[in-house]
Amino acid sequence: MEAKTAREVVKILLMQSNVSLSKLARMMSTEEKRVYQQSLSAKLINGTLKYNELVQICDILGYDIEFRKK
């Protein structure tokens, strides 16, 4: 399987979950930290999304990250 960028993975997960990027940003927001759709979009476009943010996205959407040796 070909490696995908975080942007491609998140886009697929959002489509499968029927969730928009703006709704995801709201779901990621907490009382301490507000996540904006524009900043989340920029991180995906620029390839600067952190691993812990990807883990949080997967958790919110109900997915696990799994590593398997080839």
C-alpha positions in Angstrom: 0.0 0.0 0.0 1.3 3.4 -0.9 1.9 5.8 1.9 -0.5 8.7 2.1 -0.1 12.2 3.4 -1.9 13.2 6.6 -4.0 15.4 4.5 -5.2 12.5 2.3 -5.8 10.3 5.4 -7.8 13.0 7.2 -9.8 13.8 4.0 -10.7 10.1 3.6 -11.7 9.7 7.3 -13.8 12.9 7.2 -15.6 11.6 4.0 -16.3 8.2 5.6 -17.5 9.8 8.8 -19.6 12.4 7.0 -18.0 15.2 9.0 -16.8 18.6 7.6 -13.5 20.1 8.4 -15.2 23.0 10.2 -17.2 20.5 12.4 -14.0 18.6 13.1 -12.3 21.8 14.2 -15.2 22.5 16.6 -15.0 18.9 17.9 -11.3 19.4 18.6 -11.8 22.6 20.5 -11.7 22.6 24.2 -12.3 25.3 26.9 -8.5 25.9 27.1 -7.8 25.8 23.3 -9.9 26.8 20.4 -9.1 25.1 17.1 -10.1 27.0 14.0 -11.0 25.5 10.6 -8.6 27.8 8.8 -5.6 26.8 10.9 -6.4 23.1 10.7 -6.8 23.4 6.9 -3.4 25.2 6.7 -1.7 22.5 8.8 -3.1 19.8 6.4 -2.1 21.7 3.3 1.4 22.6 4.6 2.1 19.1 6.0 2.6 20.5 9.5 -0.1 18.5 11.4 1.5 17.0 14.5 1.2 13.3 15.3 -0.8 14.0 18.5 -3.2 16.1 16.5 -3.7 13.2 14.1 -4.3 10.8 17.0 -6.9 13.3 18.4 -8.6 13.4 15.0 -8.7 9.7 14.7 -10.0 9.4 18.3 -12.8 11.9 17.6 -13.8 10.1 14.4 -13.7 6.7 16.0 -10.6 5.3 14.3 -7.4 3.7 15.7 -3.9 4.1 14.2 -2.2 0.8 13.7 1.4 0.0 12.8 2.1 -3.3 11.2 5.4 -4.7 10.1 5.5 -5.6 6.4 
